[in-house]
């Protein structure tokens, strides 16, 4: 097949040509936008799932729906080594910019810009070093920071005041504001609690502002630990692998636009190889397309492409993550992989990991904690760990087998 016409997109966060299997989440979000804009009570939204299931793609698609309804939107990616305040201020700035040019009262826009600037300047000096923060520059004339509003240093209180003012600015136009937080599990527990508290207050006010978070499977647990009411504060959606009809759809529809088809046997084999994980579907689809000679793409084409697809995943998807681990962390993961072979690569007991490597569980805590911080493993319940990356156990067993 002509590689120039290859319709598949196995990039990190790249939207595939066919966003299969996510209709329910998209429909729920559209209802949320309508309800919030109409002043009706609605919860914010949290997406959770393993790496490679398309959380970032879905997050971007939800943002696109909000943009299509003229909402103000902003997005940030949380990092474990960075405070939430400045990136959140920048995301709010983007949202204000999207609605400000339609507002008829420049003074009201400048007032909100001043509060936003005040909020941002409360960021610790070391985090602002080298950052030139001028939120009003693209909204109108530069304005001074508003003293006494969103600048107390208490993140929850400041967020409530900032969110209130920004939401009211959007309400003037009959729309709302949606903020999207990717890698939300990397927000520190105190800041996660502050964000939850602010969302709770804003929800009670009926203000047209929602937060949509995306993160690893333990994100709902982290949210519940930060605020006891978090389980009722958000609408939770687990983003999982695609069922067989949706995996086929993700392959067939893009190929069909190029006049190419697959045999049933080829689709059977592709689902067996990918388990329906969206990133794998795109990765195997891309390599299979490039190596296939003619339509329909058949079983032999898939089998011929599989080693190359596996090799690319071993280097870029699995290997890059494995290389970030220390020797002790790699030993921990190999022990996990051996145990996970009997659990379909699901969660394993930390006590069993310790027994496998012949160490006391307490002595392995630094390795486990390091892997959690690096986003390689997660713990959804006490005493267990699991890989954040599908098929990672299989990859490690192949490396040591």
URHUMO-V442317 format. One record per pair of residues at least 24 apart in sequence whose ideal C-beta (glycine too) atoms are under 6 Angstrom apart, sorted by the first residue. I is the first residue (numbers start at 1). J is the second residue. Records with the same first field share a line. If there is no record, write none. Layout:
# URHUMO-V442317
I: J ; J
This chain:
# URHUMO-V442317
1: 289 ; 292
3: 290
5: 258
6: 286 ; 289
7: 254
8: 282 ; 285 ; 286
9: 282
10: 282 ; 283 ; 286
13: 56
15: 57
16: 282
17: 254
18: 250 ; 253 ; 254
20: 246 ; 249 ; 250
21: 242 ; 246
22: 58
25: 237
29: 62 ; 65
30: 65
33: 69
36: 176 ; 208 ; 210
37: 176
39: 206
43: 234 ; 235
44: 199 ; 210 ; 211 ; 234
45: 212 ; 235
46: 213 ; 234 ; 236
47: 214 ; 237 ; 239
48: 215 ; 217 ; 219 ; 220 ; 238
49: 238 ; 239 ; 240
50: 388 ; 390
51: 388 ; 389
52: 277 ; 279 ; 390
53: 239 ; 278
54: 278
55: 214 ; 239
56: 182
59: 180 ; 182 ; 214
62: 212
63: 180
66: 178
70: 175
71: 175 ; 176 ; 178
72: 98 ; 99 ; 170 ; 177
73: 178
74: 179
75: 180
76: 181
77: 182 ; 183
78: 183 ; 184 ; 186 ; 187
79: 186
80: 186 ; 373
83: 127
84: 187 ; 191
85: 123
86: 123 ; 127
89: 119 ; 120
91: 179
92: 166
93: 135
95: 177
97: 138 ; 139
99: 170 ; 173
100: 139
102: 173
106: 140
109: 139 ; 140
110: 140 ; 143
112: 165 ; 169
113: 139 ; 143
114: 143 ; 145 ; 146
115: 146 ; 149 ; 150 ; 165
117: 145
118: 145 ; 146 ; 149 ; 150 ; 151
119: 150 ; 158 ; 162
121: 145
122: 151 ; 153
155: 194
156: 194 ; 197 ; 198
159: 198
160: 198 ; 201
163: 198 ; 202 ; 209
167: 207 ; 208 ; 209
170: 208
171: 208
176: 208
177: 209
178: 210
179: 211
180: 212
181: 213
182: 214
184: 213 ; 215 ; 219
185: 215 ; 216 ; 219 ; 222
189: 226
192: 226
193: 226 ; 227
196: 226 ; 227 ; 230 ; 233
199: 233
200: 233
216: 378 ; 388
217: 378 ; 380
218: 378 ; 380
221: 380
241: 275 ; 276 ; 277
242: 276
244: 271
247: 271 ; 276 ; 281
250: 281
251: 285
260: 295
261: 295 ; 296
262: 296 ; 297
263: 296 ; 298
265: 299
266: 297 ; 298 ; 299 ; 302
269: 299 ; 302
270: 302
277: 390
283: 309 ; 313
284: 309
318: 395
321: 376
324: 374
328: 367
329: 367 ; 370 ; 371
331: 357
332: 367
334: 396
337: 393 ; 396 ; 397
340: 393
345: 393
346: 386
347: 384 ; 386
349: 384
350: 383 ; 385
